């Protein structure tokens, strides 16, 4: 099962961590893992390239653990408040997209959001 935990602080989504292989199919044929991976890279690239903002991320290919932290999603770290809310909104949209997938793949995907200060 893939577990994704999203982090927010005062309503602002600023990061997430993903752990585990979904187990929906064998590695290389797993459409759920492929979808999650593609969406994760979209979020990382959008923050880093489209929004020209820093995003700290770590992808461990062996364990399939991924950590993404976007300090720029928090208005206190980003000078451009609109950009900060756009980045937070992107992460929040990913949260809702994964929740839609949970409806069909509930045995293979678990998603939650927790209140946590940026570390």
matplotlib code that plots the C-alpha trace (Angstrom):
import matplotlib.pyplot as plt

x = [0.0, 1.1, 0.7, 0.7, 0.7, 0.2, 1.4, -0.3, 0.1, -2.7, -4.6, -1.6, -0.4, 3.4, 4.5, 3.9, 5.6, 4.9, 5.8, 5.5, 4.6, 0.8, 0.9, -1.9, 0.3, 3.9, 6.6, 6.6, 2.9, 1.4, -0.9, -1.6, 2.1, 2.7, -0.1, 1.2, 4.7, 3.7, 1.5, 4.3, 6.8, 4.3, 4.0, 7.8, 8.5, 5.6, 7.0, 10.6, 10.3, 6.9, 6.8, 10.6, 10.6, 12.6, 11.3, 13.3, 12.6, 14.1, 13.3, 14.6, 14.2, 14.9, 12.3, 9.9, 9.8, 9.4, 9.6, 8.5, 8.8, 7.9, 8.9, 7.7, 4.1, 4.1, 3.5, 6.0, 8.9, 7.8, 7.8, 5.2, 2.0, 0.1, 2.9, 2.8, -1.0, -0.6, 2.0, -0.1, -3.1, -1.1, -0.2, -3.8, -5.1, -2.8, -4.3, -7.8, -6.8, -5.3, -8.5, -10.4, -8.2, -8.7, -12.4, -11.4, -8.1, -8.8, -6.9, -3.8, -3.7, -4.1, -4.1, -4.2, -3.5, -2.0, -1.4, 2.4, 4.7, 7.3, 10.6]
y = [0.0, 3.5, 5.9, 9.7, 12.2, 15.8, 18.6, 21.9, 24.8, 27.2, 25.9, 26.3, 23.0, 23.0, 19.4, 15.7, 12.3, 9.1, 5.7, 2.2, 0.5, 0.3, -3.4, -3.0, -4.8, -5.9, -3.2, -1.8, -2.7, -0.8, 1.9, 3.3, 3.8, 5.3, 7.8, 8.8, 9.1, 11.3, 13.6, 13.9, 14.9, 17.4, 19.1, 19.2, 20.5, 23.1, 24.5, 24.4, 25.5, 27.1, 29.0, 29.4, 28.5, 26.3, 22.9, 20.4, 16.8, 13.4, 10.4, 7.0, 4.6, 1.5, 2.2, 4.2, 6.9, 10.4, 13.6, 17.0, 20.3, 23.7, 26.5, 28.9, 27.7, 29.6, 33.3, 34.0, 32.6, 33.8, 37.5, 37.0, 36.1, 35.2, 32.7, 31.3, 30.6, 29.2, 26.7, 25.7, 25.3, 23.0, 20.8, 20.9, 19.9, 16.9, 15.9, 16.1, 14.2, 11.4, 11.3, 10.7, 7.7, 6.3, 5.8, 3.2, 2.0, 2.0, -1.3, 0.2, 3.8, 5.7, 9.5, 11.8, 15.4, 16.6, 20.0, 20.4, 23.4, 23.6, 22.0]
z = [0.0, -0.7, 2.1, 1.4, 4.3, 3.5, 5.7, 6.3, 8.7, 9.4, 6.3, 4.0, 2.4, 2.3, 1.7, 1.7, 2.2, 0.2, 1.4, -0.1, -3.3, -3.9, -4.7, -7.3, -9.8, -10.2, -10.5, -14.0, -14.6, -11.7, -13.1, -9.7, -8.8, -12.3, -11.7, -8.3, -9.6, -12.5, -10.4, -7.8, -10.4, -11.9, -8.5, -8.0, -11.5, -11.3, -8.0, -9.1, -12.7, -13.4, -10.1, -10.0, -6.2, -4.0, -3.2, -1.1, -2.2, -1.7, -3.8, -2.6, -5.5, -3.4, -0.7, -2.9, -0.2, -1.4, 0.7, -0.7, 1.3, -0.3, 2.1, -0.5, 0.0, 3.4, 3.1, 5.9, 3.7, 0.3, -0.6, -3.3, -1.5, -4.7, -5.6, -2.1, -2.3, -5.8, -4.6, -1.6, -3.9, -6.2, -3.3, -2.0, -5.5, -5.4, -2.1, -3.5, -6.7, -4.6, -2.5, -5.7, -6.4, -2.9, -3.8, -6.4, -5.0, -1.2, -0.7, -2.3, -1.4, 1.9, 2.1, 5.1, 6.0, 9.3, 10.8, 11.2, 11.4, 8.6, 9.8]

ax = plt.figure().add_subplot(projection="3d")
ax.plot(x, y, z, "-o")
ax.set_aspect("equal")
plt.show()
